[in-house]
Amino acid sequence: MKILALGGSGFIGSHVVDAALAAGHTVRVYDRAQERFRPTPKGVEFINGALDDTATLAEALIGIDMVFHLISVTVPTTANLDPIADVQGNLVATIRLLEMMRAQGIERLLYLSSGGTAYGIPQIDPVPETHVLNPISSYGIVKVAIEQYMRMEAKLHGLQPVILRPSNPFGPRQGHDGVQGIIGTYMWRLVRNEPMQLWGDGQVVRDFVNVRDLARLCVICADQGTTGTFNVGAGKGHSIRQVIDGIAAVSGRPVVPEIKPGRAFDVPRVVLDISAATKTTGWRPGQSFRDGLAETWAWVKGQVG
């Protein structure tokens, strides 16, 4: 199968590319830059372009069997600062992608939505895919809107979509910009002896999924021809305080963030019900949370050492 990985140079995308190559697929990466932490893997075709660059994207779609849409031009914090840019950069650009796929006869699309923001404040714990979608951030609203357009495209034009709602991915190659990914951000700041912040009392709970587990499910869905909507997480939660303690344990260093006021868009607790993905595909999370922290810390240290 020939896969077009939109955003294949990013943190998640680079691991999806690895998993697709390991499964024997041909991969074309479409992104605004090549990978930050390593050269583009051997055999991968790279095309430089943005999601809203329709001419270049149309060329990138030629000869493709399945598209992995792994791009988001915003994160929850930046999306709220400029919702119009969020809508234009993500929603409008994805609607155009759907039109271009239809024109070229490409029916298979995997999209990374958001299990952390799509549901809003959960009424059920753990959260199933059937939970009402009531996002409280622009980021989540746009993710849900993209899902709905994909479902409309499926009903009207035969798109075969698989929508994955990941929780909080972490692992090697997570960047150090400090705008998303608390584990990566804390580790990069810790290794550089830089200050770090804790928003609120540290009791916010998240479901942290190893990025390789997420990547593996993407490829399983491609191989099995899976369609539908699935949560992707570890199926268990850790508070931010537990994350801090875990990082201190694997690093052997004290982690003492500056306490900041809680943020209104932070959902208090999100743990995902992952039974649908497990039953449908046979996928299960692999590496333990503590082992994942240790591997990520070792990688971060290797980047600065």
TORKOL-4160 file (C-alpha; in steps of 0.2 Angstrom, whole numbers, padded with zeros to 4 digits, m for minus):
305
<pt num="1" X="0000" Y="0000" Z="0000"/>
<pt num="2" X="0006" Y="0018" Z="m0004"/>
<pt num="3" X="0002" Y="0029" Z="0011"/>
<pt num="4" X="0003" Y="0048" Z="0011"/>
<pt num="5" X="0007" Y="0054" Z="0029"/>
<pt num="6" X="0002" Y="0072" Z="0031"/>
<pt num="7" X="0013" Y="0078" Z="0045"/>
<pt num="8" X="0024" Y="0063" Z="0044"/>
<pt num="9" X="0039" Y="0073" Z="0050"/>
<pt num="10" X="0031" Y="0077" Z="0067"/>
<pt num="11" X="0032" Y="0069" Z="0083"/>
<pt num="12" X="0018" Y="0057" Z="0081"/>
<pt num="13" X="0020" Y="0056" Z="0062"/>
<pt num="14" X="0038" Y="0051" Z="0063"/>
<pt num="15" X="0033" Y="0035" Z="0073"/>
<pt num="16" X="0018" Y="0032" Z="0061"/>
<pt num="17" X="0031" Y="0032" Z="0047"/>
<pt num="18" X="0042" Y="0020" Z="0056"/>
<pt num="19" X="0027" Y="0008" Z="0059"/>
<pt num="20" X="0021" Y="0009" Z="0041"/>
<pt num="21" X="0038" Y="0005" Z="0034"/>
<pt num="22" X="0040" Y="m0009" Z="0046"/>
<pt num="23" X="0024" Y="m0016" Z="0040"/>
<pt num="24" X="0030" Y="m0016" Z="0022"/>
<pt num="25" X="0021" Y="m0001" Z="0016"/>
<pt num="26" X="0028" Y="0013" Z="0004"/>
<pt num="27" X="0027" Y="0030" Z="0012"/>
<pt num="28" X="0027" Y="0048" Z="0005"/>
<pt num="29" X="0028" Y="0061" Z="0019"/>
<pt num="30" X="0020" Y="0078" Z="0016"/>
<pt num="31" X="0025" Y="0092" Z="0029"/>
<pt num="32" X="0032" Y="0109" Z="0030"/>
<pt num="33" X="0049" Y="0103" Z="0035"/>
<pt num="34" X="0059" Y="0087" Z="0037"/>
<pt num="35" X="0061" Y="0078" Z="0053"/>
<pt num="36" X="0070" Y="0088" Z="0067"/>
<pt num="37" X="0079" Y="0075" Z="0076"/>
<pt num="38" X="0084" Y="0063" Z="0062"/>
<pt num="39" X="0086" Y="0062" Z="0043"/>
<pt num="40" X="0071" Y="0056" Z="0033"/>
<pt num="41" X="0071" Y="0037" Z="0034"/>
<pt num="42" X="0078" Y="0028" Z="0019"/>
<pt num="43" X="0065" Y="0025" Z="0006"/>
<pt num="44" X="0053" Y="0038" Z="0011"/>
<pt num="45" X="0048" Y="0051" Z="m0002"/>
<pt num="46" X="0047" Y="0069" Z="0006"/>
<pt num="47" X="0037" Y="0083" Z="m0001"/>
<pt num="48" X="0038" Y="0100" Z="0007"/>
<pt num="49" X="0021" Y="0109" Z="0008"/>
<pt num="50" X="0008" Y="0115" Z="0020"/>
<pt num="51" X="m0010" Y="0108" Z="0022"/>
<pt num="52" X="m0017" Y="0123" Z="0014"/>
<pt num="53" X="m0006" Y="0123" Z="m0001"/>
<pt num="54" X="m0019" Y="0115" Z="m0012"/>
<pt num="55" X="m0008" Y="0114" Z="m0028"/>
<pt num="56" X="0007" Y="0105" Z="m0020"/>
<pt num="57" X="m0005" Y="0094" Z="m0010"/>
<pt num="58" X="m0015" Y="0088" Z="m0025"/>
<pt num="59" X="0002" Y="0083" Z="m0033"/>
<pt num="60" X="0006" Y="0073" Z="m0017"/>
<pt num="61" X="m0010" Y="0064" Z="m0018"/>
<pt num="62" X="m0006" Y="0056" Z="m0035"/>
<pt num="63" X="m0004" Y="0037" Z="m0034"/>
<pt num="64" X="m0009" Y="0036" Z="m0016"/>
<pt num="65" X="m0020" Y="0022" Z="m0009"/>
<pt num="66" X="m0023" Y="0029" Z="0009"/>
<pt num="67" X="m0020" Y="0046" Z="0017"/>
<pt num="68" X="m0015" Y="0047" Z="0036"/>
<pt num="69" X="m0020" Y="0065" Z="0041"/>
<pt num="70" X="m0009" Y="0068" Z="0056"/>
<pt num="71" X="m0007" Y="0087" Z="0054"/>
<pt num="72" X="m0014" Y="0100" Z="0066"/>
<pt num="73" X="m0008" Y="0118" Z="0063"/>
<pt num="74" X="m0013" Y="0123" Z="0081"/>
<pt num="75" X="m0013" Y="0116" Z="0099"/>
<pt num="76" X="m0026" Y="0119" Z="0112"/>
<pt num="77" X="m0018" Y="0134" Z="0119"/>
<pt num="78" X="m0014" Y="0143" Z="0102"/>
<pt num="79" X="m0031" Y="0138" Z="0095"/>
<pt num="80" X="m0040" Y="0148" Z="0109"/>
<pt num="81" X="m0029" Y="0163" Z="0105"/>
<pt num="82" X="m0034" Y="0163" Z="0087"/>
<pt num="83" X="m0050" Y="0153" Z="0083"/>
<pt num="84" X="m0051" Y="0160" Z="0066"/>
<pt num="85" X="m0034" Y="0154" Z="0061"/>
<pt num="86" X="m0039" Y="0137" Z="0069"/>
<pt num="87" X="m0054" Y="0136" Z="0058"/>
<pt num="88" X="m0045" Y="0141" Z="0042"/>
<pt num="89" X="m0029" Y="0131" Z="0045"/>
<pt num="90" X="m0037" Y="0115" Z="0050"/>
<pt num="91" X="m0055" Y="0114" Z="0046"/>
<pt num="92" X="m0056" Y="0123" Z="0029"/>
<pt num="93" X="m0039" Y="0115" Z="0024"/>
<pt num="94" X="m0046" Y="0098" Z="0028"/>
<pt num="95" X="m0062" Y="0101" Z="0019"/>
<pt num="96" X="m0052" Y="0105" Z="0003"/>
<pt num="97" X="m0042" Y="0089" Z="0006"/>
<pt num="98" X="m0058" Y="0079" Z="0006"/>
<pt num="99" X="m0063" Y="0087" Z="m0011"/>
<pt num="100" X="m0046" Y="0083" Z="m0018"/>
<pt num="101" X="m0046" Y="0065" Z="m0012"/>
<pt num="102" X="m0063" Y="0063" Z="m0020"/>
<pt num="103" X="m0057" Y="0070" Z="m0036"/>
<pt num="104" X="m0043" Y="0058" Z="m0037"/>
<pt num="105" X="m0053" Y="0043" Z="m0032"/>
<pt num="106" X="m0044" Y="0040" Z="m0015"/>
<pt num="107" X="m0057" Y="0033" Z="m0003"/>
<pt num="108" X="m0047" Y="0028" Z="0013"/>
<pt num="109" X="m0042" Y="0041" Z="0026"/>
<pt num="110" X="m0036" Y="0040" Z="0044"/>
<pt num="111" X="m0038" Y="0055" Z="0054"/>
<pt num="112" X="m0030" Y="0059" Z="0071"/>
<pt num="113" X="m0044" Y="0068" Z="0081"/>
<pt num="114" X="m0043" Y="0071" Z="0100"/>
<pt num="115" X="m0048" Y="0061" Z="0114"/>
<pt num="116" X="m0043" Y="0074" Z="0127"/>
<pt num="117" X="m0053" Y="0088" Z="0120"/>
<pt num="118" X="m0068" Y="0081" Z="0109"/>
<pt num="119" X="m0078" Y="0076" Z="0124"/>
<pt num="120" X="m0077" Y="0091" Z="0135"/>
<pt num="121" X="m0079" Y="0088" Z="0153"/>
<pt num="122" X="m0083" Y="0069" Z="0154"/>
<pt num="123" X="m0099" Y="0063" Z="0162"/>
<pt num="124" X="m0093" Y="0045" Z="0161"/>
<pt num="125" X="m0077" Y="0037" Z="0167"/>
<pt num="126" X="m0068" Y="0030" Z="0157"/>
<pt num="127" X="m0075" Y="0039" Z="0142"/>
<pt num="128" X="m0082" Y="0029" Z="0128"/>
<pt num="129" X="m0083" Y="0034" Z="0110"/>
<pt num="130" X="m0102" Y="0036" Z="0112"/>
<pt num="131" X="m0100" Y="0050" Z="0125"/>
<pt num="132" X="m0108" Y="0066" Z="0120"/>
<pt num="133" X="m0096" Y="0078" Z="0111"/>
<pt num="134" X="m0096" Y="0094" Z="0120"/>
<pt num="135" X="m0078" Y="0102" Z="0118"/>
<pt num="136" X="m0074" Y="0117" Z="0128"/>
<pt num="137" X="m0059" Y="0123" Z="0117"/>
<pt num="138" X="m0058" Y="0129" Z="0099"/>
<pt num="139" X="m0046" Y="0115" Z="0096"/>
<pt num="140" X="m0059" Y="0102" Z="0101"/>
<pt num="141" X="m0073" Y="0111" Z="0092"/>
<pt num="142" X="m0063" Y="0110" Z="0076"/>
<pt num="143" X="m0058" Y="0092" Z="0078"/>
<pt num="144" X="m0076" Y="0087" Z="0080"/>
<pt num="145" X="m0081" Y="0098" Z="0065"/>
<pt num="146" X="m0068" Y="0089" Z="0055"/>
<pt num="147" X="m0075" Y="0072" Z="0061"/>
<pt num="148" X="m0092" Y="0077" Z="0055"/>
<pt num="149" X="m0087" Y="0082" Z="0038"/>
<pt num="150" X="m0078" Y="0065" Z="0036"/>
<pt num="151" X="m0094" Y="0056" Z="0041"/>
<pt num="152" X="m0104" Y="0067" Z="0028"/>
<pt num="153" X="m0091" Y="0063" Z="0015"/>
<pt num="154" X="m0093" Y="0044" Z="0019"/>
<pt num="155" X="m0112" Y="0045" Z="0017"/>
<pt num="156" X="m0112" Y="0055" Z="0002"/>
<pt num="157" X="m0097" Y="0050" Z="m0008"/>
<pt num="158" X="m0090" Y="0034" Z="m0001"/>
<pt num="159" X="m0076" Y="0039" Z="0010"/>
<pt num="160" X="m0069" Y="0025" Z="0021"/>
<pt num="161" X="m0064" Y="0034" Z="0036"/>
<pt num="162" X="m0055" Y="0029" Z="0052"/>
<pt num="163" X="m0055" Y="0042" Z="0066"/>
<pt num="164" X="m0043" Y="0040" Z="0080"/>
<pt num="165" X="m0045" Y="0050" Z="0096"/>
<pt num="166" X="m0029" Y="0049" Z="0105"/>
<pt num="167" X="m0027" Y="0054" Z="0123"/>
<pt num="168" X="m0010" Y="0062" Z="0127"/>
<pt num="169" X="0004" Y="0054" Z="0117"/>
<pt num="170" X="0022" Y="0054" Z="0124"/>
<pt num="171" X="0039" Y="0047" Z="0120"/>
<pt num="172" X="0055" Y="0050" Z="0110"/>
<pt num="173" X="0056" Y="0064" Z="0097"/>
<pt num="174" X="0043" Y="0075" Z="0107"/>
<pt num="175" X="0049" Y="0092" Z="0104"/>
<pt num="176" X="0054" Y="0105" Z="0116"/>
<pt num="177" X="0044" Y="0121" Z="0111"/>
<pt num="178" X="0034" Y="0120" Z="0127"/>
<pt num="179" X="0017" Y="0122" Z="0119"/>
<pt num="180" X="0010" Y="0104" Z="0120"/>
<pt num="181" X="0015" Y="0088" Z="0129"/>
<pt num="182" X="0018" Y="0090" Z="0147"/>
<pt num="183" X="0030" Y="0075" Z="0149"/>
<pt num="184" X="0041" Y="0081" Z="0135"/>
<pt num="185" X="0041" Y="0099" Z="0141"/>
<pt num="186" X="0045" Y="0095" Z="0159"/>
<pt num="187" X="0060" Y="0083" Z="0153"/>
<pt num="188" X="0067" Y="0096" Z="0141"/>
<pt num="189" X="0067" Y="0109" Z="0154"/>
<pt num="190" X="0073" Y="0098" Z="0168"/>
<pt num="191" X="0088" Y="0092" Z="0157"/>
<pt num="192" X="0092" Y="0110" Z="0153"/>
<pt num="193" X="0090" Y="0117" Z="0171"/>
<pt num="194" X="0076" Y="0128" Z="0165"/>
<pt num="195" X="0061" Y="0134" Z="0175"/>
<pt num="196" X="0044" Y="0125" Z="0172"/>
<pt num="197" X="0026" Y="0128" Z="0177"/>
<pt num="198" X="0012" Y="0118" Z="0184"/>
<pt num="199" X="m0005" Y="0125" Z="0180"/>
<pt num="200" X="m0016" Y="0122" Z="0195"/>
<pt num="201" X="m0014" Y="0110" Z="0210"/>
<pt num="202" X="m0008" Y="0095" Z="0199"/>
<pt num="203" X="m0023" Y="0085" Z="0202"/>
<pt num="204" X="m0028" Y="0086" Z="0183"/>
<pt num="205" X="m0029" Y="0068" Z="0177"/>
<pt num="206" X="m0024" Y="0062" Z="0159"/>
<pt num="207" X="m0023" Y="0046" Z="0150"/>
<pt num="208" X="m0005" Y="0045" Z="0143"/>
<pt num="209" X="m0002" Y="0034" Z="0128"/>
<pt num="210" X="0015" Y="0029" Z="0122"/>
<pt num="211" X="0017" Y="0036" Z="0104"/>
<pt num="212" X="0023" Y="0019" Z="0097"/>
<pt num="213" X="0007" Y="0011" Z="0103"/>
<pt num="214" X="m0003" Y="0025" Z="0094"/>
<pt num="215" X="0008" Y="0023" Z="0078"/>
<pt num="216" X="0005" Y="0004" Z="0079"/>
<pt num="217" X="m0014" Y="0006" Z="0079"/>
<pt num="218" X="m0013" Y="0018" Z="0064"/>
<pt num="219" X="m0005" Y="0004" Z="0054"/>
<pt num="220" X="m0016" Y="m0010" Z="0061"/>
<pt num="221" X="m0031" Y="0000" Z="0055"/>
<pt num="222" X="m0023" Y="0002" Z="0038"/>
<pt num="223" X="m0019" Y="m0016" Z="0036"/>
<pt num="224" X="m0036" Y="m0022" Z="0042"/>
<pt num="225" X="m0046" Y="m0010" Z="0032"/>
<pt num="226" X="m0054" Y="m0004" Z="0048"/>
<pt num="227" X="m0067" Y="0010" Z="0048"/>
<pt num="228" X="m0075" Y="0019" Z="0062"/>
<pt num="229" X="m0071" Y="0030" Z="0077"/>
<pt num="230" X="m0059" Y="0024" Z="0091"/>
<pt num="231" X="m0052" Y="0030" Z="0107"/>
<pt num="232" X="m0033" Y="0027" Z="0109"/>
<pt num="233" X="m0025" Y="0028" Z="0126"/>
<pt num="234" X="m0018" Y="0017" Z="0140"/>
<pt num="235" X="m0035" Y="0016" Z="0148"/>
<pt num="236" X="m0029" Y="0022" Z="0164"/>
<pt num="237" X="m0025" Y="0039" Z="0171"/>
<pt num="238" X="m0011" Y="0048" Z="0180"/>
<pt num="239" X="m0012" Y="0065" Z="0188"/>
<pt num="240" X="0001" Y="0079" Z="0184"/>
<pt num="241" X="0008" Y="0076" Z="0201"/>
<pt num="242" X="0010" Y="0058" Z="0198"/>
<pt num="243" X="0019" Y="0063" Z="0181"/>
<pt num="244" X="0031" Y="0074" Z="0191"/>
<pt num="245" X="0035" Y="0061" Z="0203"/>
<pt num="246" X="0038" Y="0048" Z="0189"/>
<pt num="247" X="0050" Y="0060" Z="0180"/>
<pt num="248" X="0059" Y="0063" Z="0196"/>
<pt num="249" X="0061" Y="0044" Z="0199"/>
<pt num="250" X="0067" Y="0040" Z="0181"/>
<pt num="251" X="0079" Y="0055" Z="0181"/>
<pt num="252" X="0085" Y="0055" Z="0198"/>
<pt num="253" X="0083" Y="0074" Z="0199"/>
<pt num="254" X="0070" Y="0084" Z="0209"/>
<pt num="255" X="0056" Y="0092" Z="0198"/>
<pt num="256" X="0050" Y="0108" Z="0206"/>
<pt num="257" X="0038" Y="0118" Z="0195"/>
<pt num="258" X="0032" Y="0135" Z="0198"/>
<pt num="259" X="0014" Y="0135" Z="0203"/>
<pt num="260" X="0002" Y="0145" Z="0191"/>
<pt num="261" X="m0017" Y="0147" Z="0192"/>
<pt num="262" X="m0027" Y="0134" Z="0184"/>
<pt num="263" X="m0033" Y="0136" Z="0166"/>
<pt num="264" X="m0052" Y="0137" Z="0161"/>
<pt num="265" X="m0049" Y="0125" Z="0146"/>
<pt num="266" X="m0041" Y="0111" Z="0156"/>
<pt num="267" X="m0053" Y="0097" Z="0158"/>
<pt num="268" X="m0051" Y="0090" Z="0176"/>
<pt num="269" X="m0050" Y="0072" Z="0171"/>
<pt num="270" X="m0050" Y="0062" Z="0155"/>
<pt num="271" X="m0047" Y="0043" Z="0155"/>
<pt num="272" X="m0052" Y="0034" Z="0139"/>
<pt num="273" X="m0062" Y="0018" Z="0137"/>
<pt num="274" X="m0051" Y="0009" Z="0124"/>
<pt num="275" X="m0061" Y="m0007" Z="0123"/>
<pt num="276" X="m0068" Y="m0003" Z="0106"/>
<pt num="277" X="m0051" Y="m0002" Z="0098"/>
<pt num="278" X="m0045" Y="m0018" Z="0107"/>
<pt num="279" X="m0061" Y="m0028" Z="0102"/>
<pt num="280" X="m0061" Y="m0022" Z="0084"/>
<pt num="281" X="m0043" Y="m0023" Z="0079"/>
<pt num="282" X="m0034" Y="m0034" Z="0093"/>
<pt num="283" X="m0023" Y="m0019" Z="0097"/>
<pt num="284" X="m0017" Y="m0017" Z="0115"/>
<pt num="285" X="m0006" Y="m0004" Z="0123"/>
<pt num="286" X="0012" Y="m0011" Z="0126"/>
<pt num="287" X="0025" Y="m0002" Z="0136"/>
<pt num="288" X="0021" Y="0003" Z="0154"/>
<pt num="289" X="0020" Y="0021" Z="0159"/>
<pt num="290" X="0035" Y="0020" Z="0170"/>
<pt num="291" X="0046" Y="0011" Z="0156"/>
<pt num="292" X="0040" Y="0024" Z="0144"/>
<pt num="293" X="0045" Y="0038" Z="0155"/>
<pt num="294" X="0062" Y="0030" Z="0157"/>
<pt num="295" X="0064" Y="0028" Z="0138"/>
<pt num="296" X="0059" Y="0046" Z="0135"/>
<pt num="297" X="0071" Y="0053" Z="0148"/>
<pt num="298" X="0085" Y="0043" Z="0141"/>
<pt num="299" X="0081" Y="0050" Z="0123"/>
<pt num="300" X="0080" Y="0068" Z="0129"/>
<pt num="301" X="0097" Y="0066" Z="0139"/>
<pt num="302" X="0105" Y="0059" Z="0123"/>
<pt num="303" X="0099" Y="0075" Z="0113"/>
<pt num="304" X="0108" Y="0087" Z="0124"/>
<pt num="305" X="0122" Y="0076" Z="0130"/>
